[in-house]
């Protein structure tokens, strides 16, 4: 939309809080005169008749939408590839993936192409690519932003636009000298953070402690239960809505295709597989039990939760064939409808972040085994690493943002 945006920039609201700021849009947000095809070839050549509410809001504030960014077909894929647009690679390394449906957006942000990128986050779509690409992102709890296709969220390259998109009274800041109570979730019980991602989390914990904040490890009740519930909700219709516009022969994401194949298996065959994993392979994952929720705010007096956005740095191309199984660190907080954001912290170090050689790393379960096959600190050297900050629901007083 760059040529049209040149005219829009001349006509923008110069008194608005985002006057002249270029904004990129995930290709699910409608702009009059331009396609919103979700990477479906069947939806190309059918331009929107009017701007979406998000775009009208941005224009009122003086922002200039100027580009639509790539998404994977169905918006449910673990990495951004489609026959319509090809592959979107990581801005740091072309060998790795700018993963999940905001890949084009984070690439644009990381290169300085735009200052704000608007999108959505149903399972980690603004947080995981921010972690993989070294940019900031924020996901609100449901209802804070306009959200026709999911929770309203946005990636930030700089701290611009926050006071426009979130009322200033929602930005509660700690006063100088006031300390926060911070809980650290080191492990979700399914896939432990890689040495690189754990080191990023340790770095933030050390800085907080040095500045006098109270930091304690927390053991939330069975995030694995949350993973099972949220996974079932994501494809509760067996993928019918997502697959409806897909044309015969159109390429599907390997991870999403694998999940759908499993969902469509006969119930007796799925039960047989679970029996095999539980009693023959003795997989520890099936032994996890716990509560149904993660309601620790009042009980523990926690202001924030810190954890990793994903157990790995950016994965190799086609890594989401199995990598989608490790989305629990973001998916859990969508299920619970908590506010969450990601900030860049450091980069992978080939020496510091090696897997321990003695004793040799032993995966705890079948998911951790296939996910860790992709981890290689030498190949991943220099890739960005982020940390996830989680706050309460915006409707309650303890909410930290939106």
C-alpha positions as CSV (number, residue, x, y, z in Angstrom):
1,X,0.0,0.0,0.0
2,X,3.1,2.2,-0.1
3,X,2.0,4.4,-3.1
4,X,-1.4,5.0,-1.5
5,X,0.2,5.7,1.9
6,X,2.3,8.5,0.4
7,X,-1.0,10.4,-0.2
8,X,-2.4,9.3,3.2
9,X,0.7,10.7,4.9
10,X,0.1,14.1,3.4
11,X,-3.5,14.1,4.6
12,X,-3.0,12.5,8.1
13,X,-4.1,14.1,11.3
14,X,-1.0,16.1,12.3
15,X,-2.5,16.9,15.7
16,X,-3.0,13.2,16.6
17,X,-0.9,11.2,19.1
18,X,0.5,9.1,16.3
19,X,0.9,11.8,13.7
20,X,2.8,10.5,10.7
21,X,3.8,7.2,12.3
22,X,4.0,4.4,9.8
23,X,2.1,1.3,10.9
24,X,2.2,-2.2,9.4
25,X,-0.9,-4.4,9.6
26,X,-1.2,-8.2,9.9
27,X,-3.0,-9.4,6.8
28,X,-6.3,-10.0,8.6
29,X,-7.0,-6.3,9.1
30,X,-9.1,-4.7,6.4
31,X,-8.0,-1.7,4.4
32,X,-10.4,-0.3,1.8
33,X,-9.3,-1.1,-1.7
34,X,-6.8,-3.8,-0.7
35,X,-7.0,-7.6,-0.3
36,X,-7.3,-9.3,3.1
37,X,-6.6,-12.8,1.9
38,X,-5.1,-14.6,5.0
39,X,-2.7,-16.1,2.4
40,X,-5.6,-18.1,0.8
41,X,-5.2,-18.0,-2.9
42,X,-9.0,-18.3,-3.2
43,X,-9.4,-14.9,-1.3
44,X,-7.1,-12.9,-3.6
45,X,-8.4,-10.3,-5.9
46,X,-11.3,-9.4,-3.5
47,X,-10.4,-6.0,-2.0
48,X,-12.1,-4.8,1.2
49,X,-14.9,-2.3,0.7
50,X,-14.1,-0.3,3.9
51,X,-11.5,0.2,6.6
52,X,-11.7,-2.1,9.6
53,X,-12.3,-0.4,13.0
54,X,-8.6,-0.8,13.8
55,X,-7.6,1.2,10.8
56,X,-10.2,3.9,11.4
57,X,-8.8,4.3,14.9
58,X,-5.2,4.5,13.7
59,X,-6.1,7.1,11.1
60,X,-8.0,9.2,13.6
61,X,-4.8,9.3,15.7
62,X,-2.7,10.4,12.7
63,X,-1.0,7.0,12.0
64,X,-0.3,6.0,8.4
65,X,-1.0,2.4,7.5
66,X,1.4,1.6,4.7
67,X,1.9,-2.1,4.3
68,X,0.2,-5.5,4.9
69,X,2.5,-8.1,6.3
70,X,2.7,-11.8,5.4
71,X,0.8,-14.5,7.3
72,X,0.7,-18.3,6.9
73,X,-2.3,-19.9,5.2
74,X,-5.1,-20.4,7.8
75,X,-3.4,-18.1,10.3
76,X,-3.0,-21.3,12.4
77,X,0.4,-22.3,11.2
78,X,3.6,-22.4,13.2
79,X,5.7,-20.7,10.6
80,X,4.9,-18.2,7.8
81,X,4.9,-20.0,4.5
82,X,2.3,-20.0,1.8
83,X,2.1,-20.7,-1.9
84,X,0.8,-17.1,-2.4
85,X,3.8,-15.3,-0.7
86,X,6.5,-17.9,-0.2
87,X,8.6,-18.1,2.9
88,X,9.2,-15.3,5.4
89,X,12.6,-15.7,7.1
90,X,14.1,-14.5,10.3
91,X,15.6,-10.9,10.1
92,X,18.6,-12.2,12.0
93,X,19.3,-15.4,10.1
94,X,17.8,-16.6,6.8
95,X,18.3,-20.2,8.0
96,X,15.7,-19.8,10.7
97,X,12.0,-19.0,10.8
98,X,10.3,-15.7,11.7
99,X,7.7,-18.0,13.2
100,X,3.9,-17.8,13.6
101,X,1.4,-15.5,11.9
102,X,3.2,-12.2,12.5
103,X,6.4,-13.2,10.8
104,X,6.2,-10.5,8.1
105,X,5.3,-7.9,10.8
106,X,8.3,-8.6,13.1
107,X,10.6,-8.7,10.1
108,X,9.4,-5.3,9.1
109,X,9.7,-4.0,12.7
110,X,13.2,-5.5,13.2
111,X,14.5,-3.9,10.0
112,X,13.0,-0.5,11.1
113,X,10.5,-0.6,8.3
114,X,7.7,0.5,10.7
115,X,7.4,1.6,14.2
116,X,4.2,-0.2,15.2
117,X,2.7,-3.4,13.9
118,X,-0.9,-4.3,14.7
119,X,-2.0,-7.9,14.8
120,X,-3.7,-10.5,17.0
121,X,-2.5,-13.2,19.4
122,X,-4.6,-16.4,19.9
123,X,-1.7,-18.7,20.8
124,X,1.4,-16.5,20.9
125,X,1.3,-14.8,17.5
126,X,2.7,-11.5,18.7
127,X,5.0,-12.9,21.4
128,X,6.8,-15.8,19.9
129,X,8.0,-13.9,16.7
130,X,9.0,-11.0,19.0
131,X,11.2,-13.4,21.0
132,X,12.6,-15.0,17.8
133,X,13.3,-11.6,16.2
134,X,14.4,-9.3,18.9
135,X,11.4,-6.8,19.1
136,X,8.9,-5.9,21.8
137,X,5.3,-7.1,21.9
138,X,2.2,-6.8,24.0
139,X,-0.9,-8.9,24.2
140,X,-3.8,-7.6,26.2
141,X,-6.4,-9.6,27.9
142,X,-9.6,-9.9,26.0
143,X,-11.8,-6.8,25.7
144,X,-9.2,-4.1,26.1
145,X,-8.8,-3.6,22.3
146,X,-11.1,-4.0,19.4
147,X,-10.9,-7.7,18.6
148,X,-13.0,-9.0,15.8
149,X,-10.8,-12.0,15.0
150,X,-9.2,-12.5,18.4
151,X,-7.6,-10.6,21.3
152,X,-6.3,-7.2,20.1
153,X,-2.5,-7.1,20.3
154,X,0.4,-5.3,18.7
155,X,4.1,-5.6,18.3
156,X,6.2,-2.6,19.2
157,X,9.6,-1.6,17.8
158,X,9.8,1.4,20.1
159,X,7.5,2.4,23.0
160,X,5.3,4.4,20.6
161,X,1.6,4.2,20.6
162,X,1.1,2.6,24.0
163,X,-0.6,5.7,25.4
164,X,-2.8,5.9,22.4
165,X,-3.8,2.2,22.3
166,X,-4.1,1.9,26.1
167,X,-5.6,4.7,28.2
168,X,-2.9,6.3,30.3
169,X,-4.7,5.4,33.6
170,X,-4.1,1.8,32.7
171,X,-0.3,2.2,32.7
172,X,0.3,1.8,36.4
173,X,4.0,2.4,37.2
174,X,5.8,1.6,40.3
175,X,7.1,4.7,42.1
176,X,10.8,5.1,42.6
177,X,11.9,3.0,45.6
178,X,8.8,0.8,45.4
179,X,9.4,-2.9,44.9
180,X,7.5,-5.5,43.0
181,X,6.7,-9.1,43.9
182,X,7.8,-11.2,40.9
183,X,7.1,-14.9,40.4
184,X,9.3,-16.9,38.0
185,X,7.9,-19.9,36.2
186,X,11.1,-21.7,35.2
187,X,9.4,-24.7,33.6
188,X,5.9,-25.6,32.3
189,X,6.5,-29.3,33.0
190,X,6.2,-30.2,29.4
191,X,9.3,-28.8,27.6
192,X,12.0,-27.2,29.8
193,X,13.6,-24.0,28.5
194,X,16.8,-24.5,26.5
195,X,20.1,-23.3,28.1
196,X,19.9,-20.1,25.9
197,X,16.3,-19.2,26.9
198,X,16.9,-20.0,30.6
199,X,20.0,-17.8,30.6
200,X,17.9,-14.9,29.3
201,X,15.4,-15.4,32.1
202,X,18.2,-15.6,34.7
203,X,19.6,-12.3,33.4
204,X,16.3,-10.5,34.0
205,X,15.9,-12.1,37.5
206,X,19.4,-11.0,38.5
207,X,18.7,-7.4,37.4
208,X,15.5,-7.3,39.3
209,X,17.1,-8.7,42.5
210,X,19.9,-6.2,42.2
211,X,17.3,-3.4,42.2
212,X,15.6,-4.7,45.3
213,X,12.6,-6.4,43.9
214,X,11.3,-9.6,45.5
215,X,11.7,-12.5,43.2
216,X,10.6,-16.1,44.0
217,X,10.2,-19.3,42.0
218,X,6.6,-20.4,41.5
219,X,5.2,-23.8,40.7
220,X,1.8,-23.2,39.0
221,X,-0.7,-26.0,39.1
222,X,-0.2,-28.2,36.0
223,X,0.3,-26.0,32.9
224,X,0.0,-29.3,31.1
225,X,-3.7,-29.4,31.8
226,X,-3.9,-25.9,30.3
227,X,-2.1,-27.1,27.2
228,X,-4.6,-30.0,26.7
229,X,-7.6,-27.7,27.1
230,X,-6.3,-24.9,24.9
231,X,-5.1,-27.3,22.2
232,X,-8.6,-28.9,22.0
233,X,-10.2,-25.5,21.8
234,X,-8.0,-24.3,19.0
235,X,-9.2,-27.1,16.6
236,X,-12.5,-27.8,18.3
237,X,-14.2,-27.9,14.8
238,X,-11.6,-30.3,13.4
239,X,-10.1,-27.5,11.4
240,X,-13.2,-27.1,9.2
241,X,-13.3,-23.2,9.3
242,X,-9.5,-22.9,8.7
243,X,-9.5,-25.5,5.9
244,X,-12.6,-24.3,4.1
245,X,-11.0,-21.9,1.7
246,X,-7.9,-24.1,1.0
247,X,-7.8,-25.1,-2.7
248,X,-6.8,-28.6,-3.8
249,X,-3.0,-28.9,-3.9
250,X,-2.4,-25.7,-1.9
251,X,0.5,-26.2,0.6
252,X,-0.4,-26.6,4.2
253,X,1.9,-25.9,7.2
254,X,3.4,-29.2,8.3
255,X,2.7,-28.6,12.0
256,X,-0.9,-27.7,11.5
257,X,-1.4,-30.6,9.2
258,X,0.1,-33.0,11.8
259,X,-2.3,-31.6,14.5
260,X,-5.3,-32.0,12.2
261,X,-4.3,-35.6,11.3
262,X,-4.2,-36.5,15.0
263,X,-7.5,-34.7,15.7
264,X,-9.2,-36.7,12.9
265,X,-8.0,-40.1,14.1
266,X,-10.8,-42.4,15.4
267,X,-11.3,-42.1,19.1
268,X,-10.3,-45.8,19.7
269,X,-7.0,-45.2,17.9
270,X,-6.2,-42.1,19.9
271,X,-6.9,-43.9,23.1
272,X,-4.6,-46.8,22.0
273,X,-1.8,-44.3,21.3
274,X,-2.2,-42.7,24.8
275,X,-2.2,-46.1,26.4
276,X,1.1,-46.9,24.5
277,X,2.7,-43.7,25.6
278,X,1.6,-44.0,29.2
279,X,2.2,-47.6,29.9
280,X,4.7,-48.9,27.4
281,X,7.0,-45.9,26.9
282,X,6.4,-44.7,30.4
283,X,6.3,-41.1,29.3
284,X,6.4,-38.8,32.3
285,X,4.2,-36.2,30.6
286,X,1.1,-38.3,31.1
287,X,1.8,-38.6,34.8
288,X,1.5,-34.8,35.4
289,X,-1.6,-33.9,37.5
290,X,-2.7,-30.7,39.0
291,X,-5.3,-28.0,39.5
292,X,-7.4,-26.5,36.7
293,X,-6.1,-22.9,36.8
294,X,-3.3,-20.5,37.5
295,X,-4.9,-18.2,40.1
296,X,-2.0,-17.1,42.2
297,X,-2.3,-13.4,42.2
298,X,-4.2,-13.0,45.5
299,X,-2.8,-16.2,47.1
300,X,0.9,-15.3,46.6
301,X,0.6,-11.5,46.3
302,X,2.4,-11.6,42.9
303,X,2.5,-8.4,40.7
304,X,4.1,-10.1,37.7
305,X,5.1,-13.5,36.4
306,X,8.3,-13.9,34.4
307,X,8.8,-16.9,32.1
308,X,10.2,-17.7,28.7
309,X,8.1,-17.0,25.5
310,X,9.2,-20.4,24.0
311,X,11.7,-23.1,25.1
312,X,13.8,-22.5,22.0
313,X,15.3,-19.6,20.0
314,X,14.1,-19.3,16.4
315,X,13.9,-22.8,15.0
316,X,15.1,-24.0,11.5
317,X,12.8,-23.9,8.5
318,X,10.0,-26.5,8.8
319,X,10.8,-26.8,12.5
320,X,7.2,-26.3,13.4
321,X,6.4,-29.8,12.2
322,X,7.0,-30.7,15.8
323,X,7.7,-27.2,17.3
324,X,4.0,-26.4,17.5
325,X,3.9,-28.8,20.5
326,X,6.0,-26.4,22.6
327,X,3.7,-23.4,22.4
328,X,2.5,-23.8,26.0
329,X,4.5,-20.9,27.4
330,X,2.3,-18.5,25.4
331,X,-0.9,-20.5,24.9
332,X,-1.4,-21.0,28.6
333,X,-1.9,-17.3,29.2
334,X,-4.3,-17.0,26.3
335,X,-6.4,-19.7,27.9
336,X,-6.3,-17.9,31.2
337,X,-6.9,-14.5,29.5
338,X,-3.9,-12.8,31.2
339,X,-2.0,-9.8,29.9
340,X,1.4,-10.7,28.5
341,X,4.3,-9.1,26.7
342,X,7.8,-9.9,25.5
343,X,11.0,-7.8,25.6
344,X,14.3,-8.6,24.0
345,X,17.1,-9.4,26.4
346,X,20.2,-11.0,24.9
347,X,21.4,-13.3,22.1
348,X,22.4,-17.0,21.8
349,X,26.0,-17.7,22.7
350,X,27.4,-20.9,21.1
351,X,29.6,-21.6,24.1
352,X,27.5,-20.4,27.1
353,X,24.4,-22.0,25.8
354,X,25.6,-25.5,24.9
355,X,23.5,-28.5,26.1
356,X,25.2,-30.1,29.1
357,X,27.6,-32.9,27.8
358,X,27.9,-34.7,31.1
359,X,25.5,-36.0,32.2
360,X,24.1,-36.1,28.7
361,X,20.8,-34.3,28.3
362,X,17.9,-36.7,28.7
363,X,14.5,-35.5,27.5
364,X,11.7,-36.1,30.0
365,X,8.9,-36.9,27.6
366,X,8.1,-37.5,23.9
367,X,7.4,-33.8,23.2
368,X,10.6,-32.5,24.8
369,X,12.5,-35.2,22.8
370,X,11.3,-34.0,19.4
371,X,11.6,-30.3,20.3
372,X,15.1,-30.5,21.5
373,X,16.3,-32.2,18.3
374,X,16.2,-28.7,16.8
375,X,18.3,-27.1,19.5
376,X,21.9,-26.3,18.4
377,X,23.7,-23.5,20.1
378,X,26.3,-23.3,17.4
379,X,23.8,-23.0,14.6
380,X,21.7,-20.6,16.6
381,X,24.6,-18.4,17.7
382,X,23.6,-14.7,17.6
383,X,19.8,-15.3,17.5
384,X,17.7,-13.0,19.7
385,X,16.3,-14.1,23.1
386,X,13.4,-12.5,24.9
387,X,11.6,-12.9,28.2
388,X,7.8,-12.9,28.7
389,X,6.2,-10.7,31.4
390,X,2.7,-11.8,32.5
391,X,0.1,-9.6,34.3
392,X,-3.4,-10.2,35.5
393,X,-6.6,-9.7,33.7
394,X,-7.2,-6.0,32.9
395,X,-10.6,-6.0,34.7
396,X,-8.9,-6.6,38.1
397,X,-6.9,-4.1,40.1
398,X,-3.7,-5.9,39.9
399,X,-3.5,-5.7,36.1
400,X,-0.2,-4.2,35.0
401,X,-1.2,-3.2,31.5
402,X,-4.5,-3.2,29.6
